[in-house]
Amino acid sequence: MTEEVKLEVVGTAVLLPVQAQPRSSKNQIDGIHDGRLKVCVTQIPEKGKANKALLKVIHEGLKLKRSQIELYKGEATSLKIFRITEISLDELQSQIAKSIK
């Protein structure tokens, strides 16, 4: 069985748990780790630079509009939760599966 991201629906949004990997050699979605989407960014975790880079990688990698994504929890930690709107749980799960193949 392949590991899945543990998504949670809250109201009209889906919460996406992310394991952030700052100071990486590439900006990319790097699979699933402990039920979280692992996202690597080259930025250092200072003054929100890594968080901005994470948003960009997620929105491009999952083919979402930038307006659909916001950092919900985890401003200063590597374990983050992003709030995704205007998408169903199944659609998001499908986009995640496509992004890590």
C-alpha positions in Angstrom: 0.0 0.0 0.0 1.3 3.5 -0.8 1.4 6.1 1.9 -1.1 8.9 1.7 -1.2 12.4 3.0 -3.5 12.7 6.0 -5.9 15.4 4.7 -8.6 16.9 6.9 -11.7 18.7 5.8 -12.6 21.8 7.9 -15.6 23.7 6.7 -15.1 24.5 3.0 -11.4 23.9 3.1 -9.0 21.0 3.1 -6.0 21.1 5.5 -2.8 19.8 4.0 -0.1 18.8 6.4 3.4 19.5 5.1 6.9 18.5 6.2 9.1 21.4 5.1 12.7 20.9 4.1 14.4 24.3 3.9 18.0 24.7 2.6 17.4 21.9 0.0 19.3 21.7 -3.3 16.0 22.0 -5.2 12.5 23.4 -5.0 10.3 20.3 -5.3 7.6 18.1 -3.8 9.6 15.1 -2.6 7.0 12.5 -1.7 5.2 11.7 1.5 6.7 11.4 4.9 4.7 10.3 8.0 1.4 11.3 6.4 2.7 14.7 5.4 3.6 16.0 1.9 7.3 16.6 2.0 8.2 19.8 0.2 11.8 20.9 -0.3 12.8 24.5 -0.9 16.2 26.1 -1.4 15.4 29.1 0.8 16.6 29.4 4.4 14.0 29.6 7.1 14.3 33.3 8.0 11.9 36.2 7.7 9.3 34.0 6.1 11.4 33.3 3.0 11.0 29.5 3.2 7.3 29.8 3.8 6.9 32.0 0.6 8.9 29.4 -1.3 6.8 26.6 0.1 3.6 28.3 -1.1 5.0 28.7 -4.6 6.2 25.0 -4.8 2.8 23.7 -3.5 0.7 25.9 -5.8 2.8 25.0 -8.9 3.3 21.3 -8.0 -0.3 20.7 -7.2 -1.6 22.9 -10.0 -3.6 25.2 -7.7 -4.2 28.9 -7.9 -2.1 30.9 -5.5 -5.3 32.4 -4.0 -6.4 28.8 -2.9 -3.5 28.3 -0.5 -2.7 29.9 2.8 -0.4 28.9 5.7 -2.7 27.8 8.5 -0.3 26.6 11.2 3.4 26.2 11.7 4.8 29.7 10.8 8.1 28.9 12.6 8.4 25.1 12.4 9.1 22.5 9.8 5.7 20.8 10.4 3.2 23.0 8.7 -0.5 22.9 7.8 -1.7 24.7 4.7 -5.4 25.5 4.2 -6.5 24.8 0.6 -9.9 26.1 -0.6 -12.0 25.6 -3.7 -11.1 21.9 -4.1 -12.5 18.7 -2.9 -10.6 16.2 -0.8 -10.6 13.7 -3.7 -9.3 16.3 -6.2 -6.5 17.3 -3.8 -5.6 13.7 -3.2 -5.4 13.2 -6.9 -3.3 16.2 -7.5 -0.9 15.0 -4.8 -0.6 11.6 -6.3 0.2 13.1 -9.7 2.8 15.4 -8.2 4.9 12.6 -6.7 5.0 10.2 -9.5 
